[in-house]
Amino acid sequence: MSIDNNGRTAGYIDNRNDQFIIAGSNLYSSGVHRIRLQVGAWSENTFIQFYGIIGENPKYRTYMGNILEKPCACGWSAHGGYHHGQVFPRQTDLPIRPGNIIELVLDCVNHKISYCIIHKNSKSSVEHIVVDTELCPFPWKWYLHLYGKMWCLRLV
């Protein structure tokens, strides 16, 4: 994986698939925040394994299992979602294409997160998760887990 543009662009091009984790450096406890990633390249076999938040629950800091099974994880994948460690099916398929913007909204005021893909100024369906802050306490950190062999994302 290469990181350029003062840490605002990450990408990977190879002939083999691999897994990558990208996480924000900021922690969020108040207000509403939009994390927007513009897709520069995206191969057909690349997909999101998780895009969402991880809460800073001290109880799970030493947890050694799959991070998506943590009660302090809430977010989406290409095939479903995760709500406090439980998997749920997706209502719609949200295909990702070069030029799209993948948006994650952290609404700390109303204790919810939202996800959508913006296609040339029109949004796909927006999905929301209400976050139980007892299980996923503040501060929140955004977290992206990718699998694939060709992709490029830029923080916008």
C-alpha positions in Angstrom: 0.0 0.0 0.0 1.3 3.5 -0.8 0.3 6.7 1.1 0.7 10.0 -0.6 -0.5 13.6 -0.6 0.4 14.2 3.1 -1.5 11.1 4.2 -4.7 12.0 2.3 -4.4 9.4 -0.5 -3.9 5.6 -0.1 -3.8 3.0 -2.9 -2.7 -0.4 -3.8 -2.0 -2.0 -7.2 -0.8 -5.6 -7.4 -1.7 -8.9 -9.1 -2.7 -10.5 -5.8 -5.5 -9.7 -3.4 -4.7 -8.5 0.1 -6.4 -7.0 3.1 -5.8 -3.4 4.3 -6.9 -1.3 7.2 -7.1 2.4 7.2 -8.2 4.3 10.3 -8.7 7.9 11.1 -6.3 9.6 13.6 -9.0 11.8 15.1 -11.4 10.8 17.9 -15.0 12.1 17.8 -17.2 12.8 20.9 -19.4 15.7 19.9 -20.9 17.4 16.8 -21.5 16.0 13.3 -18.6 14.9 11.1 -18.4 13.7 7.5 -15.6 11.5 6.3 -15.6 11.5 2.5 -13.4 9.2 0.5 -13.2 9.7 -3.3 -12.6 6.5 -5.3 -9.8 6.9 -7.9 -9.5 3.3 -8.8 -11.5 0.2 -7.8 -11.2 -3.2 -9.3 -14.1 -5.6 -9.7 -12.8 -7.9 -7.0 -12.2 -5.2 -4.4 -14.7 -4.8 -1.7 -15.2 -3.2 1.7 -15.1 -5.6 4.6 -16.0 -2.9 7.1 -16.5 0.9 7.0 -17.8 2.4 10.3 -16.7 3.3 13.8 -15.0 1.6 16.7 -15.8 3.0 20.1 -13.0 3.4 22.6 -14.4 1.0 25.2 -11.6 0.1 27.6 -13.2 -3.3 28.2 -12.3 -4.3 24.6 -8.9 -2.8 24.2 -7.2 -6.2 24.7 -9.8 -8.1 22.7 -7.9 -10.5 20.4 -10.8 -11.7 18.2 -12.2 -10.3 15.0 -12.7 -6.5 15.5 -16.1 -6.7 13.7 -17.4 -9.0 16.5 -16.7 -6.4 19.2 -19.8 -4.8 20.7 -18.1 -1.4 20.2 -18.0 -1.8 16.4 -20.8 -0.4 14.2 -20.7 -0.1 10.4 -21.2 -1.7 7.0 -19.6 -4.1 4.6 -20.2 -5.0 1.0 -22.7 -7.7 2.0 -24.2 -6.6 5.3 -23.5 -4.6 8.4 -22.4 -4.8 11.9 -24.3 -3.5 14.9 -22.5 -3.9 18.2 -20.9 -7.2 17.1 -24.0 -8.6 15.4 -24.3 -9.1 11.6 -27.3 -7.8 9.8 -28.2 -8.1 6.1 -28.1 -5.1 3.7 -31.3 -3.6 2.3 -29.6 -2.7 -1.1 -26.4 -3.3 -2.9 -24.2 -0.2 -3.1 -21.8 -0.7 -6.0 -18.6 1.3 -5.8 -17.1 2.8 -9.0 -14.2 5.1 -9.8 -15.3 8.7 -9.3 -17.8 7.8 -6.5 -17.5 9.3 -3.0 -18.0 7.0 -0.1 -19.4 9.1 2.8 -19.6 8.2 6.5 -21.3 10.6 8.8 -20.6 10.4 12.5 -23.5 12.1 14.3 -22.3 12.3 17.9 -25.3 14.5 18.9 -28.0 11.9 17.9 -25.7 8.9 18.6 -26.0 7.5 15.0 -23.8 6.9 12.0 -24.8 7.1 8.3 -23.4 5.7 5.1 -24.0 6.4 1.4 -22.2 6.5 -1.9 -22.4 9.6 -4.0 -22.5 9.0 -7.8 -21.9 12.2 -9.7 -23.8 14.5 -7.3 -26.7 12.1 -6.6 -26.7 10.0 -3.4 -27.5 6.3 -3.3 -29.8 5.2 -0.5 -28.6 6.4 2.8 -28.3 3.8 5.6 -28.3 4.6 9.3 -27.3 2.9 12.5 -28.3 4.1 15.9 -25.4 3.6 18.2 -25.8 2.4 21.8 -23.2 4.5 23.6 -23.2 2.1 26.5 -21.7 -0.6 24.2 -19.9 1.8 21.8 -18.9 4.8 24.0 -17.3 8.0 22.9 -14.8 8.8 21.6 -15.4 7.1 18.2 -12.7 6.5 15.6 -13.6 5.8 11.9 -12.2 2.6 10.5 -12.0 1.1 7.0 -11.1 -2.5 6.2 -10.6 -3.3 2.5 -9.9 -6.5 0.5 -8.7 -6.4 -3.1 -5.8 -6.0 -5.5 -6.4 -2.5 -7.1 -7.8 0.5 -5.4 -7.1 4.1 -4.7 -9.0 6.4 -2.2 -8.5 10.1 -1.4 -9.8 11.9 1.6 -11.8 14.9 0.4 
